Amino acid sequence: MKRCFFLIAFLYLQLNGNGQVFFPVNESSGKVYYLKTEEIGITKAEKYNRVKTWFINYYKTSRFEDHFKIARKGKSLQMIETTNSIAGKCGFYVMYPVDDRSGLVMEQIFVMFTMTISFTNAGYENLITDIICFTAPTTSGNMRPAQFELEAYNERQLNRLAYVQQYIVPQVNNSIQKVQLELARNIRYGNLTQASW
Protein backbone atom coordinates (compact mmCIF):
# COMPACT_ATOMS: atom_id res chain seq x y z
CA MET A 1 0.00 0.00 0.00
CA LYS A 2 2.84 2.36 0.85
CA ARG A 3 4.52 1.62 -2.47
CA CYS A 4 1.31 2.39 -4.32
CA PHE A 5 0.95 5.70 -2.47
CA PHE A 6 4.56 6.69 -3.19
CA LEU A 7 4.18 5.73 -6.84
CA ILE A 8 1.03 7.86 -7.19
CA ALA A 9 2.69 10.77 -5.38
CA PHE A 10 5.79 10.49 -7.59
CA LEU A 11 3.71 10.41 -10.79
CA TYR A 12 1.68 13.42 -9.61
CA LEU A 13 4.84 15.42 -8.95
CA GLN A 14 6.29 14.46 -12.33
CA LEU A 15 3.13 15.39 -14.20
CA ASN A 16 2.66 18.57 -12.21
CA GLY A 17 6.28 19.65 -12.76
CA ASN A 18 6.30 18.85 -16.48
CA GLY A 19 2.99 20.61 -17.10
CA GLN A 20 4.31 23.98 -16.02
CA VAL A 21 4.74 26.75 -18.58
CA PHE A 22 7.85 28.93 -18.39
CA PHE A 23 8.90 32.09 -20.17
CA PRO A 24 11.51 31.71 -22.96
CA VAL A 25 15.06 32.21 -21.67
CA ASN A 26 18.30 32.97 -23.47
CA GLU A 27 20.65 30.11 -22.61
CA SER A 28 23.79 32.24 -22.33
CA SER A 29 22.37 35.13 -20.28
CA GLY A 30 19.58 33.32 -18.43
CA LYS A 31 17.26 36.27 -19.15
CA VAL A 32 13.74 36.11 -20.54
CA TYR A 33 13.58 37.27 -24.15
CA TYR A 34 11.31 37.13 -27.20
CA LEU A 35 12.65 37.18 -30.75
CA LYS A 36 10.78 37.62 -34.02
CA THR A 37 12.47 37.90 -37.41
CA GLU A 38 10.83 38.55 -40.73
CA GLU A 39 11.92 39.16 -44.29
CA ILE A 40 10.11 41.96 -46.05
CA GLY A 41 10.61 43.49 -49.48
CA ILE A 42 10.78 47.20 -48.70
CA THR A 43 13.76 49.49 -48.33
CA LYS A 44 15.62 49.83 -45.06
CA ALA A 45 14.73 53.54 -44.94
CA GLU A 46 11.01 52.77 -45.30
CA LYS A 47 11.18 50.12 -42.54
CA TYR A 48 12.99 52.61 -40.33
CA ASN A 49 10.33 55.31 -40.86
CA ARG A 50 7.45 52.92 -40.26
CA VAL A 51 8.97 51.62 -37.01
CA LYS A 52 9.69 55.13 -35.74
CA THR A 53 6.12 56.20 -36.52
CA TRP A 54 4.78 53.10 -34.75
CA PHE A 55 6.79 53.86 -31.61
CA ILE A 56 5.52 57.44 -31.48
CA ASN A 57 1.90 56.30 -31.96
CA TYR A 58 2.35 53.55 -29.35
CA TYR A 59 3.27 56.10 -26.71
CA LYS A 60 0.27 58.24 -27.60
CA THR A 61 -2.19 55.39 -27.17
CA SER A 62 -0.60 53.26 -24.44
CA ARG A 63 -0.94 53.60 -20.66
CA PHE A 64 2.86 53.58 -20.29
CA GLU A 65 3.10 57.23 -19.26
CA ASP A 66 -0.06 57.11 -17.16
CA HIS A 67 1.41 54.34 -15.04
CA PHE A 68 4.51 56.32 -14.18
CA LYS A 69 2.66 59.65 -13.81
CA ILE A 70 4.66 61.24 -16.63
CA ALA A 71 3.26 64.61 -17.66
CA ARG A 72 4.62 64.82 -21.23
CA LYS A 73 1.86 62.96 -23.03
CA GLY A 74 2.59 61.64 -26.49
CA LYS A 75 6.37 61.89 -26.39
CA SER A 76 8.29 58.72 -26.95
CA LEU A 77 10.56 58.58 -23.94
CA GLN A 78 13.75 56.56 -23.93
CA MET A 79 13.67 55.88 -27.66
CA ILE A 80 17.19 55.28 -28.97
CA GLU A 81 17.86 55.54 -32.69
CA THR A 82 20.92 54.39 -34.65
CA THR A 83 21.37 53.96 -38.39
CA ASN A 84 20.43 50.25 -38.23
CA SER A 85 18.09 49.99 -35.24
CA ILE A 86 15.45 51.65 -33.08
CA ALA A 87 14.93 50.70 -29.44
CA GLY A 88 12.32 51.89 -27.00
CA LYS A 89 10.49 51.08 -23.80
CA CYS A 90 7.05 49.51 -24.10
CA GLY A 91 4.58 48.22 -21.56
CA PHE A 92 1.20 46.69 -20.80
CA TYR A 93 -0.91 45.58 -17.86
CA VAL A 94 -1.79 42.07 -16.76
CA MET A 95 -4.40 41.29 -14.14
CA TYR A 96 -5.09 38.28 -11.96
CA PRO A 97 -7.53 37.48 -9.14
CA VAL A 98 -6.11 37.73 -5.64
CA ASP A 99 -9.00 36.02 -3.88
CA ASP A 100 -9.42 32.51 -5.30
CA ARG A 101 -12.84 32.06 -3.72
CA SER A 102 -14.71 34.87 -5.45
CA GLY A 103 -12.35 36.07 -8.20
CA LEU A 104 -13.65 39.60 -7.67
CA VAL A 105 -10.52 41.13 -6.14
CA MET A 106 -8.01 41.76 -8.92
CA GLU A 107 -4.31 42.60 -8.70
CA GLN A 108 -2.66 44.58 -11.48
CA ILE A 109 0.92 44.26 -12.73
CA PHE A 110 2.51 46.63 -15.19
CA VAL A 111 5.04 44.84 -17.43
CA MET A 112 7.69 47.05 -19.03
CA PHE A 113 10.21 45.85 -21.58
CA THR A 114 12.78 47.07 -24.06
CA MET A 115 12.04 46.38 -27.70
CA THR A 116 14.90 46.66 -30.19
CA ILE A 117 14.22 46.48 -33.90
CA SER A 118 17.34 45.90 -36.00
CA PHE A 119 17.12 46.44 -39.74
CA THR A 120 18.76 44.39 -42.46
CA ASN A 121 18.50 44.68 -46.23
CA ALA A 122 16.22 41.62 -46.34
CA GLY A 123 14.05 42.30 -43.28
CA TYR A 124 14.20 43.03 -39.58
CA GLU A 125 14.70 41.45 -36.16
CA ASN A 126 12.44 42.30 -33.23
CA LEU A 127 14.08 41.51 -29.87
CA ILE A 128 12.28 42.00 -26.54
CA THR A 129 14.45 42.01 -23.41
CA ASP A 130 14.85 43.64 -19.97
CA ILE A 131 11.33 42.72 -18.88
CA ILE A 132 10.44 44.26 -15.51
CA CYS A 133 7.19 43.88 -13.56
CA PHE A 134 5.83 46.68 -11.39
CA THR A 135 3.25 46.04 -8.69
CA ALA A 136 1.55 48.59 -6.50
CA PRO A 137 1.59 47.80 -2.79
CA THR A 138 -1.88 48.08 -1.31
CA THR A 139 -0.84 50.92 1.01
CA SER A 140 0.73 53.09 -1.70
CA GLY A 141 -1.00 56.15 -3.07
CA ASN A 142 0.79 57.67 -6.05
CA MET A 143 4.18 56.22 -5.19
CA ARG A 144 6.17 54.32 -7.79
CA PRO A 145 5.43 50.62 -7.29
CA ALA A 146 7.87 47.91 -6.31
CA GLN A 147 9.63 46.21 -9.21
CA PHE A 148 11.04 42.79 -10.04
CA GLU A 149 12.27 41.02 -13.16
CA LEU A 150 10.01 38.70 -15.12
CA GLU A 151 12.56 35.91 -14.53
CA ALA A 152 11.10 35.64 -11.02
CA TYR A 153 8.05 33.88 -12.49
CA ASN A 154 10.32 31.17 -13.94
CA GLU A 155 11.58 30.26 -10.47
CA ARG A 156 9.94 26.99 -9.49
CA GLN A 157 8.57 28.31 -6.20
CA LEU A 158 6.60 31.05 -7.97
CA ASN A 159 6.01 29.31 -11.29
CA ARG A 160 4.09 26.43 -9.69
CA LEU A 161 1.44 28.78 -8.25
CA ALA A 162 -1.91 28.48 -10.00
CA TYR A 163 -2.35 32.21 -10.69
CA VAL A 164 1.03 32.36 -12.44
CA GLN A 165 0.17 29.43 -14.72
CA GLN A 166 -3.41 30.55 -15.36
CA TYR A 167 -3.02 34.31 -15.65
CA ILE A 168 0.52 35.73 -15.66
CA VAL A 169 2.29 33.48 -18.20
CA PRO A 170 -0.56 33.42 -20.78
CA GLN A 171 -1.29 37.16 -20.51
CA VAL A 172 2.35 38.19 -20.84
CA ASN A 173 2.89 35.84 -23.80
CA ASN A 174 -0.30 37.04 -25.50
CA SER A 175 0.43 40.72 -24.88
CA ILE A 176 3.98 40.49 -26.22
CA GLN A 177 2.76 38.55 -29.24
CA LYS A 178 0.12 41.24 -29.83
CA VAL A 179 2.74 44.03 -29.72
CA GLN A 180 5.02 42.10 -32.09
CA LEU A 181 2.18 41.38 -34.52
CA GLU A 182 1.00 44.98 -34.46
CA LEU A 183 4.50 46.24 -35.22
CA ALA A 184 4.95 43.61 -37.97
CA ARG A 185 1.68 44.72 -39.59
CA ASN A 186 2.81 48.34 -39.50
CA ILE A 187 6.16 47.47 -41.07
CA ARG A 188 4.51 45.39 -43.80
CA TYR A 189 1.59 47.65 -44.72
CA GLY A 190 2.49 51.08 -43.35
CA ASN A 191 0.88 53.02 -40.54
CA LEU A 192 -2.80 53.81 -40.62
CA THR A 193 -2.27 56.89 -38.48
CA GLN A 194 0.72 59.10 -39.10
CA ALA A 195 2.65 60.72 -36.29
CA SER A 196 4.57 63.93 -36.51
CA TRP A 197 8.18 63.85 -35.42
C-alpha positions as CSV (number, residue, x, y, z in Angstrom):
1,M,0.0,0.0,0.0
2,K,2.8,2.4,0.9
3,R,4.5,1.6,-2.5
4,C,1.3,2.4,-4.3
5,F,0.9,5.7,-2.5
6,F,4.6,6.7,-3.2
7,L,4.2,5.7,-6.8
8,I,1.0,7.9,-7.2
9,A,2.7,10.8,-5.4
10,F,5.8,10.5,-7.6
11,L,3.7,10.4,-10.8
12,Y,1.7,13.4,-9.6
13,L,4.8,15.4,-8.9
14,Q,6.3,14.5,-12.3
15,L,3.1,15.4,-14.2
16,N,2.7,18.6,-12.2
17,G,6.3,19.6,-12.8
18,N,6.3,18.8,-16.5
19,G,3.0,20.6,-17.1
20,Q,4.3,24.0,-16.0
21,V,4.7,26.7,-18.6
22,F,7.9,28.9,-18.4
23,F,8.9,32.1,-20.2
24,P,11.5,31.7,-23.0
25,V,15.1,32.2,-21.7
26,N,18.3,33.0,-23.5
27,E,20.7,30.1,-22.6
28,S,23.8,32.2,-22.3
29,S,22.4,35.1,-20.3
30,G,19.6,33.3,-18.4
31,K,17.3,36.3,-19.1
32,V,13.7,36.1,-20.5
33,Y,13.6,37.3,-24.1
34,Y,11.3,37.1,-27.2
35,L,12.7,37.2,-30.7
36,K,10.8,37.6,-34.0
37,T,12.5,37.9,-37.4
38,E,10.8,38.5,-40.7
39,E,11.9,39.2,-44.3
40,I,10.1,42.0,-46.1
41,G,10.6,43.5,-49.5
42,I,10.8,47.2,-48.7
43,T,13.8,49.5,-48.3
44,K,15.6,49.8,-45.1
45,A,14.7,53.5,-44.9
46,E,11.0,52.8,-45.3
47,K,11.2,50.1,-42.5
48,Y,13.0,52.6,-40.3
49,N,10.3,55.3,-40.9
50,R,7.5,52.9,-40.3
51,V,9.0,51.6,-37.0
52,K,9.7,55.1,-35.7
53,T,6.1,56.2,-36.5
54,W,4.8,53.1,-34.8
55,F,6.8,53.9,-31.6
56,I,5.5,57.4,-31.5
57,N,1.9,56.3,-32.0
58,Y,2.3,53.5,-29.4
59,Y,3.3,56.1,-26.7
60,K,0.3,58.2,-27.6
61,T,-2.2,55.4,-27.2
62,S,-0.6,53.3,-24.4
63,R,-0.9,53.6,-20.7
64,F,2.9,53.6,-20.3
65,E,3.1,57.2,-19.3
66,D,-0.1,57.1,-17.2
67,H,1.4,54.3,-15.0
68,F,4.5,56.3,-14.2
69,K,2.7,59.6,-13.8
70,I,4.7,61.2,-16.6
71,A,3.3,64.6,-17.7
72,R,4.6,64.8,-21.2
73,K,1.9,63.0,-23.0
74,G,2.6,61.6,-26.5
75,K,6.4,61.9,-26.4
76,S,8.3,58.7,-26.9
77,L,10.6,58.6,-23.9
78,Q,13.7,56.6,-23.9
79,M,13.7,55.9,-27.7
80,I,17.2,55.3,-29.0
81,E,17.9,55.5,-32.7
82,T,20.9,54.4,-34.6
83,T,21.4,54.0,-38.4
84,N,20.4,50.3,-38.2
85,S,18.1,50.0,-35.2
86,I,15.5,51.6,-33.1
87,A,14.9,50.7,-29.4
88,G,12.3,51.9,-27.0
89,K,10.5,51.1,-23.8
90,C,7.0,49.5,-24.1
91,G,4.6,48.2,-21.6
92,F,1.2,46.7,-20.8
93,Y,-0.9,45.6,-17.9
94,V,-1.8,42.1,-16.8
95,M,-4.4,41.3,-14.1
96,Y,-5.1,38.3,-12.0
97,P,-7.5,37.5,-9.1
98,V,-6.1,37.7,-5.6
99,D,-9.0,36.0,-3.9
100,D,-9.4,32.5,-5.3
101,R,-12.8,32.1,-3.7
102,S,-14.7,34.9,-5.4
103,G,-12.4,36.1,-8.2
104,L,-13.6,39.6,-7.7
105,V,-10.5,41.1,-6.1
106,M,-8.0,41.8,-8.9
107,E,-4.3,42.6,-8.7
108,Q,-2.7,44.6,-11.5
109,I,0.9,44.3,-12.7
110,F,2.5,46.6,-15.2
111,V,5.0,44.8,-17.4
112,M,7.7,47.1,-19.0
113,F,10.2,45.8,-21.6
114,T,12.8,47.1,-24.1
115,M,12.0,46.4,-27.7
116,T,14.9,46.7,-30.2
117,I,14.2,46.5,-33.9
118,S,17.3,45.9,-36.0
119,F,17.1,46.4,-39.7
120,T,18.8,44.4,-42.5
121,N,18.5,44.7,-46.2
122,A,16.2,41.6,-46.3
123,G,14.1,42.3,-43.3
124,Y,14.2,43.0,-39.6
125,E,14.7,41.5,-36.2
126,N,12.4,42.3,-33.2
127,L,14.1,41.5,-29.9
128,I,12.3,42.0,-26.5
129,T,14.5,42.0,-23.4
130,D,14.8,43.6,-20.0
131,I,11.3,42.7,-18.9
132,I,10.4,44.3,-15.5
133,C,7.2,43.9,-13.6
134,F,5.8,46.7,-11.4
135,T,3.3,46.0,-8.7
136,A,1.6,48.6,-6.5
137,P,1.6,47.8,-2.8
138,T,-1.9,48.1,-1.3
139,T,-0.8,50.9,1.0
140,S,0.7,53.1,-1.7
141,G,-1.0,56.1,-3.1
142,N,0.8,57.7,-6.1
143,M,4.2,56.2,-5.2
144,R,6.2,54.3,-7.8
145,P,5.4,50.6,-7.3
146,A,7.9,47.9,-6.3
147,Q,9.6,46.2,-9.2
148,F,11.0,42.8,-10.0
149,E,12.3,41.0,-13.2
150,L,10.0,38.7,-15.1
151,E,12.6,35.9,-14.5
152,A,11.1,35.6,-11.0
153,Y,8.1,33.9,-12.5
154,N,10.3,31.2,-13.9
155,E,11.6,30.3,-10.5
156,R,9.9,27.0,-9.5
157,Q,8.6,28.3,-6.2
158,L,6.6,31.1,-8.0
159,N,6.0,29.3,-11.3
160,R,4.1,26.4,-9.7
161,L,1.4,28.8,-8.3
162,A,-1.9,28.5,-10.0
163,Y,-2.4,32.2,-10.7
164,V,1.0,32.4,-12.4
165,Q,0.2,29.4,-14.7
166,Q,-3.4,30.5,-15.4
167,Y,-3.0,34.3,-15.6
168,I,0.5,35.7,-15.7
169,V,2.3,33.5,-18.2
170,P,-0.6,33.4,-20.8
171,Q,-1.3,37.2,-20.5
172,V,2.4,38.2,-20.8
173,N,2.9,35.8,-23.8
174,N,-0.3,37.0,-25.5
175,S,0.4,40.7,-24.9
176,I,4.0,40.5,-26.2
177,Q,2.8,38.5,-29.2
178,K,0.1,41.2,-29.8
179,V,2.7,44.0,-29.7
180,Q,5.0,42.1,-32.1
181,L,2.2,41.4,-34.5
182,E,1.0,45.0,-34.5
183,L,4.5,46.2,-35.2
184,A,4.9,43.6,-38.0
185,R,1.7,44.7,-39.6
186,N,2.8,48.3,-39.5
187,I,6.2,47.5,-41.1
188,R,4.5,45.4,-43.8
189,Y,1.6,47.6,-44.7
190,G,2.5,51.1,-43.3
191,N,0.9,53.0,-40.5
192,L,-2.8,53.8,-40.6
193,T,-2.3,56.9,-38.5
194,Q,0.7,59.1,-39.1
195,A,2.6,60.7,-36.3
196,S,4.6,63.9,-36.5
197,W,8.2,63.9,-35.4
